[in-house]
Amino acid sequence: MTTTTDVARSNTRIVQRVESGAIAILAMTATVVWYPAWWWVPLAGFVLFDLSALGYLRSPAIGAWYYNGIHNYTGPALAAAAALVIAPAPAQEGLSTVLALIACSWAFHVGVDRMLGFGLKYFDAFTHTHLGRIGRT
């Protein structure tokens, strides 16, 4: 029997996944509009952010710590803010571009992961996320 709580949790997960998909689309669109020659960077660098999952080789808790540290929007927001601060300096334009591309790539990665249901990890198992269980049960 489905309870009101189950429906609320399901709706919340759907909203978070749609929201994350929108962020991924926005990040990719920003890359294409602002840096058309570099449109491929978020796609090429997609797997790099998943290297944070190597912590799972040590333990689920350490893996979750590293994974969650990379798979949230704080890093992309800080990289974007740094790009905006540096942008006015003509000599630093190259660094600003790199930081903006990192921000867009990082936000794209986190957005796609969350859209697919790969949420922030709990410390007991890779498959236990704030968006529910992933994989086969």
N, C-alpha and C positions, 0 to 999 in steps of 0.2 A: 504494500500500500504506500502510495506517495504522500508525504506529509507537506505541510506548508513550508517547513524549514528546508526540505529537499528541493522544492520548487524555487525558493529564494536563493539557495546556494547555486543551483543550476543557472538561474537568470544572472546572478552576479558573475559567474564564470563566463557566460556568453558575452556580457557587457565588457568584461576585461579583455576577452579575446578579440572582439570587434575593435575596441579602442586600440589595442596593440597593433592590429592590422592597419589601422588608420595611421598610426605613428610610423610604421614601416613604409607605407606608401608616401607619406609626407617626407621622410628622410630620403627616399630614393628620388622623389620629385625635386627636392632641394638640390640634390647632387646633379641631376640632369640640367636643371635650370641655371644654377650658379657655376657649375664646372662641367660643361658639356663634354669636354675632351676626356674627363675623368669619370664618366658614367659607370664604368666597369669596376671601379675600386670597391664599392660595397659588395659586389658579387664575388670578386676575386678574394677579398679578405674575410669573407663570411666565416670560414672555418677557424680562422685564427683565434677568435674569441672563445671558441670551444676548447682551446688548450687549457682553460681554467679547470676543466673537468678532470685533468690529470691528477688532481688532489685525491680523487677517489681511489687511486692506486694505493694510497696510504691508509685512508679510512673514510667511511661515509661522512663523518663529522668534518674532517678537514676538506674533503671534496665539496661538501655543501658550502663551507665557508668561502673557499676560492670561487666556486661557481656563482654564488650569490653576490660576491664582491664585484664580479664582472657583469653579471646579467641583471643589472638594474639601470635606471636612467640617470643616475648621478654622474657617472663618468662622461657620458656623451654631453650632458648639460655643462659640466666643467670645461670640457674641450671646446664646446661652442662658445662659452663665455670668454675663454682665453683667446679664441680666434677673433671675437668681436673687439676685445681690448687691444689686440695687436694690430688689427686691420688698418687703423689710421696711419701707421708708420710705413712709409713707402719701402724702406729698406727691409722691413719684416714681412712684406706681402707673401713671400714664399712660405714662411712659417705659418702665417694665418691660413693659407690655403690648405696646408697639411693638417693643421688642427681642425679645420672645418670638415675636411674629408674624413678624418678619424671620427669626429662627432657624428656625421651622417652615417658612416659605415657601422658604427657601434650601435646607434639608435635603430638602424635598419635590422641589425642582427637580433637585438633584444626584442624588437617588435615582431619579427617573424617567429622567433622561438615562442614567445608568449601566445601569439595567434594560433600556433600549432599545439598549444597546451603544455609546453615546457615551462612551467612556472618556477618560482623561487623554490629551492629545495629545503626540505626539513632534514634534520641531522641523522635520521635513521636509515634512509635509503634514497638513492638517486631517483627512484620512481615515485616518491612521495613528495608532491609539490603543493603549493598554495592554490593551484588550479585543479587539484584532484590527482588521482593516481594516473600515471602514464604507462603505456605498454599493456601487455596481457596480464590478467589477474588470475 
